[in-house]
Amino acid sequence: MEYRQLGKTDLVVSRICFGCWQLSPKFWGEVAIEPWHEALKAALDCGVNFVDTADAYGDGYAESSLGEYLAAQKLRERFIIATKFYWNFEGKQRHPDTRYEYILRECEASLARLKTDYIDLYQIHAFDPLTVPEEVGAAFGRLKKEGKVRWFGVSNLNVEQMRMYGRHFEVSSLQPPYSLLSRTIESSELPYCRAERIGVIPYSPLYRGLLTGKYARDHVFTDSRSSARYFTGTPFQAIMDGLDELRPIAADLGLDLAQLAIRWIATHPAITAPIVGIKTPDHITGIAKAVEAPLPVDLWHRVAGIVAAARQAADEAADRAARKPAGV
Ligand SMILES: NC(=O)c1ccc[n+]([C@@H]2O[C@H](COP(=O)([O-])OP(=O)(O)OC[C@H]3O[C@@H](n4cnc5c(N)ncnc54)[C@H](OP(=O)(O)O)[C@@H]3O)[C@@H](O)[C@H]2O)c1
């Protein structure tokens, strides 16, 4: 496993991060906990020392599951733990919340669920239009002073928003969506983070599994993916066509499509470590191989071009379907 310094912090993280969103039944259905525990163990065995979760994943369930397992196995010190706050799920309707008192309260709740007395990387999950960044900065300053959090990061923010928050606390990392199928951060956020030495830990690097190419053409998704743009009908078939074009390229490199998609991301110089969503040990074993070497530049562009063409065909198909009158 390769390791890289996260931005300007003293955290040295594996180039693969173990993502915990999968323990959110609302989005992913029920995930068996035993294989998930085994996956955490398998992650350690292949050198993964970095795990990403959030208070809101399963309304605390992902943090509790992680905390209980790490405490029982005495593994806390073996992992760099990143978690997030933003979604206040105390009432019936969850809503964004980054107010001073809420951050302090929610950080205590995360520490209790994670069964730890410090969080390595505490991230604001998204931009909150109602709270001024000064307030977030003040809460972060206090958490740092009290030794409850080591470093702070942001997620789903653009450059302007990072600059705004950056005036009130040190932004050590950005967690954006990034994959062969979602590349909007390439022209702005990635160059900015590179110039400012902000670590980048992209989420959904496999586009929620789609880029693994492991689903049959007649596969029916039964979780939240069933209503997502590229996961059904003609758009799904168009993406599958693109993935079929990638298979020989992956095979020539001795990789499967999941590994190729991760190698493609990890090759970008701004990327610290993609966060891969894991349910079972087989999701994590083998992924380490993806970051063993970069893709040659010409191949990086070729792979990107194939998926961009497939995505364009999928978008055209989705737009055509949306224009069709009902019942036709
Ligand atoms: N900050 C944010 O707003 C945000 C948003 C989303 C995610 N995240 C974080 O990023 C993580 C990853 O994102 P994600 O879960 O959306 O998507 P992802 O990593 O692109 O996809 C995860 C899915 O890919 C499949 N998979 C994973 N590894 C595989 C392997 N080696 N071989 C074959 N299939 C594999 C599994 O699909 P099956 O379930 O079909 O087996 C898994 O559920 C999350 O767990 C979370 O920590 C953050």
The ligand as a MOL file (V3000), in Angstrom:
LIG
                    3D

  0  0  0     0  0            999 V3000
M  V30 BEGIN CTAB
M  V30 COUNTS 48 52 0 0 0
M  V30 BEGIN ATOM
M  V30 1 N -19.2210 13.6620 1.4320 0
M  V30 2 C -20.2730 13.1910 0.8160 0
M  V30 3 O -21.2490 13.9030 0.5430 0
M  V30 4 C -20.2810 11.7310 0.4260 0
M  V30 5 C -21.2640 11.2520 -0.4560 0
M  V30 6 C -21.2190 9.9100 -0.8090 0
M  V30 7 C -20.2100 9.0880 -0.3020 0
M  V30 8 N -19.2750 9.5690 0.5740 0 CHG=1
M  V30 9 C -18.1980 8.7040 1.1230 0
M  V30 10 O -17.5180 8.0600 0.0560 0
M  V30 11 C -17.6250 6.6380 0.1890 0
M  V30 12 C -17.6600 6.0170 -1.1810 0
M  V30 13 O -18.6980 6.5310 -1.9780 0
M  V30 14 P -19.9380 5.6500 -2.4820 0
M  V30 15 O -20.2250 4.6320 -1.4930 0
M  V30 16 O -20.9830 6.5940 -2.8970 0 CHG=-1
M  V30 17 O -19.4830 5.0120 -3.8490 0
M  V30 18 P -18.3740 4.0740 -4.4720 0
M  V30 19 O -17.2120 3.8720 -3.5890 0
M  V30 20 O -18.1670 4.6760 -5.7950 0
M  V30 21 O -19.1800 2.7140 -4.6550 0
M  V30 22 C -19.4300 1.8240 -3.6100 0
M  V30 23 C -20.0390 0.5570 -4.1720 0
M  V30 24 O -19.1390 0.0080 -5.1370 0
M  V30 25 C -19.1230 -1.4090 -5.0540 0
M  V30 26 N -17.7290 -1.8010 -4.7330 0
M  V30 27 C -16.8540 -1.2310 -3.8670 0
M  V30 28 N -15.6470 -1.8080 -3.9800 0
M  V30 29 C -15.7510 -2.7580 -4.9240 0
M  V30 30 C -14.8260 -3.6840 -5.4810 0
M  V30 31 N -13.5420 -3.7360 -5.1100 0
M  V30 32 N -15.2600 -4.5330 -6.4410 0
M  V30 33 C -16.5460 -4.4920 -6.8500 0
M  V30 34 N -17.4710 -3.6300 -6.3600 0
M  V30 35 C -17.0580 -2.7690 -5.4080 0
M  V30 36 C -20.1420 -1.8060 -4.0070 0
M  V30 37 O -21.3610 -1.9600 -4.7300 0
M  V30 38 P -22.5000 -3.0330 -4.3200 0
M  V30 39 O -23.1040 -2.4400 -3.0960 0
M  V30 40 O -23.4420 -3.0380 -5.4850 0
M  V30 41 O -21.7710 -4.3190 -4.0830 0
M  V30 42 C -20.1970 -0.5610 -3.1330 0
M  V30 43 O -21.3980 -0.4520 -2.4310 0
M  V30 44 C -18.8360 6.4220 1.0920 0
M  V30 45 O -18.8300 5.1840 1.7690 0
M  V30 46 C -18.7090 7.5820 2.0340 0
M  V30 47 O -17.7310 7.3160 3.0400 0
M  V30 48 C -19.3080 10.8890 0.9220 0
M  V30 END ATOM
M  V30 BEGIN BOND
M  V30 1 1 1 2
M  V30 2 2 2 3
M  V30 3 1 2 4
M  V30 4 1 4 5
M  V30 5 2 4 48
M  V30 6 2 5 6
M  V30 7 1 6 7
M  V30 8 2 7 8
M  V30 9 1 8 9
M  V30 10 1 8 48
M  V30 11 1 9 10
M  V30 12 1 9 46
M  V30 13 1 10 11
M  V30 14 1 11 12
M  V30 15 1 11 44
M  V30 16 1 12 13
M  V30 17 1 13 14
M  V30 18 2 14 15
M  V30 19 1 14 16
M  V30 20 1 14 17
M  V30 21 1 17 18
M  V30 22 2 18 19
M  V30 23 1 18 20
M  V30 24 1 18 21
M  V30 25 1 21 22
M  V30 26 1 22 23
M  V30 27 1 23 24
M  V30 28 1 23 42
M  V30 29 1 24 25
M  V30 30 1 25 26
M  V30 31 1 25 36
M  V30 32 1 26 27
M  V30 33 1 26 35
M  V30 34 2 27 28
M  V30 35 1 28 29
M  V30 36 1 29 30
M  V30 37 2 29 35
M  V30 38 1 30 31
M  V30 39 2 30 32
M  V30 40 1 32 33
M  V30 41 2 33 34
M  V30 42 1 34 35
M  V30 43 1 36 37
M  V30 44 1 36 42
M  V30 45 1 37 38
M  V30 46 2 38 39
M  V30 47 1 38 40
M  V30 48 1 38 41
M  V30 49 1 42 43
M  V30 50 1 44 45
M  V30 51 1 44 46
M  V30 52 1 46 47
M  V30 END BOND
M  V30 END CTAB
M  END
